[in-house]
Amino acid sequence: MTGAFPIEKIKQLETPFYYYDVALLRQTLTNLSEESKKFGYHIHYAVKANSNPRILSIIHEYGLGADCVSGGEIQAALDAGFPASSIVFAGVGKADWEINLGLDQDIFCFNVESIPELSVIDELAKKKNKIASVALRINPEIDAHTHHHITTGMKENKFGINLSQLDEVLLHLQRCTAVRLIGIHFHIGSQILDMEVFQQLCKRLGDILHFLGDRKIVVENINFGGGLGIDYDHPEQHPVPDFGSYFEVFHRHFHPQPNQQVHFEPGRSVVGQCGSLISKVLYMKEGSSKKFAILDAGFTELIRPALYEASHKIENITSDASQEKYDVVGPICESSDCFGKDVSLNQVNRGDFIAIRSAGAYGEVMAMQYNCRKLPKAYFSDLI
Ligand SMILES: *Cc1c(COP(=O)(O)O)cnc(C)c1O
């Protein structure tokens, strides 16, 4: 059992729901701000990790910018108070209305992923008599050593511009009169724990800047994207990611020019550990060789295990009894609706409360209404 949850209050609430530890979120943001300031790095929070309005407004208090991947996210960031001048907009499939929204709001930068996209931004900006600031999202062809569903920086991924096409893109840029190249952008994957990968990225950046320099192209902004992982197995031991060591890698391996600004887009590492999905046990079921704990939460509330084979720490927060092994499953009519197999939990009974930890990122934002279910509510430690 953990002391971190206000059990008596939680027992009053209708499950399943997300519970956010606001003190931990603030501690994480303080650490992120302090560590990034040491090197003058600019941070744009990746809104897609968690766009709950209260979470966004807390993050905004710490002076971060926003990284958006849709028009809806741009709107959510603006609504939460993020200035348009701090917003970067990425994504392989930006619709015209989304580009127009970015242009109308004068966002900081469009992170462009292809030549056709560049043409459309140029055309739409011309119609508005504006100049769009763009960064080229370059695919550095680096293996992030993470799950194949969340790696994005390899040649075969749909994201970014491949190195072999860079010359062609630069040629095309010369013909775009309503577009200004202000930087280059990378985002090589997510849940990256091997710092060596980021070191490789710095090295690849060096080669790319050399290539651009040979063509007399100066880039004012370097954006390394997001991707720093969190400890899903031991959320208590590592509640705050090691931002210090992370930035240190970049500081050591990339030396910007005096007028060059360095940007990051962390998502998971900012919000992952502060959120838990709280669920109640509906039934205990004995299989021929297994015990199933059937929860009232399923992949409709947290899809990461079903989508990425992700594993989350699971705890019975209302029992002190000795541990047994259970398959922890949800009520949805799909076999993939399973949060964990052979999970050790304090002996489980109907009505117990189960916490699925480290669910603050890519949890609530991916909730869906399959099986005509209700979307989960969210509660905050400082408001319940
Ligand atoms: C998803 C995404 C991020 C955030 O990734 P995390 O792994 O959550 O830090 C940053 N930048 C871009 C372009 C993204 O698509």
The ligand as a Tripos MOL2 file, in Angstrom:
@<TRIPOS>MOLECULE
LIG
   15    15     1     0     0
SMALL
NO_CHARGES

@<TRIPOS>ATOM
      1 C1          5.3010   13.4250  -29.4520 C.3       1 LIG1
      2 C2          6.2170   14.5070  -29.7830 C.ar      1 LIG1
      3 C3          7.0000   15.0980  -28.7800 C.ar      1 LIG1
      4 C4          6.9870   14.6400  -27.3400 C.3       1 LIG1
      5 O1          7.5430   13.3900  -27.1700 O.3       1 LIG1
      6 P1          7.7640   12.7810  -25.7000 P.3       1 LIG1
      7 O2          8.3560   11.4550  -25.9450 O.co2     1 LIG1
      8 O3          6.4390   12.7120  -25.0450 O.co2     1 LIG1
      9 O4          8.6970   13.6890  -24.9770 O.co2     1 LIG1
     10 C5          7.8330   16.1180  -29.1470 C.ar      1 LIG1
     11 N1          7.8960   16.5630  -30.4190 N.ar      1 LIG1
     12 C6          7.1570   16.0220  -31.4070 C.ar      1 LIG1
     13 C7          7.2640   16.5560  -32.7680 C.3       1 LIG1
     14 C8          6.2910   14.9850  -31.1220 C.ar      1 LIG1
     15 O5          5.5690   14.4460  -32.1060 O.3       1 LIG1
@<TRIPOS>BOND
     1     1     2 1
     2     2     3 ar
     3     2    14 ar
     4     3     4 1
     5     3    10 ar
     6     4     5 1
     7     5     6 1
     8     6     7 2
     9     6     8 1
    10     6     9 1
    11    10    11 ar
    12    11    12 ar
    13    12    13 1
    14    12    14 ar
    15    14    15 1
@<TRIPOS>SUBSTRUCTURE
     1 LIG1         1 GROUP 0 **** ****
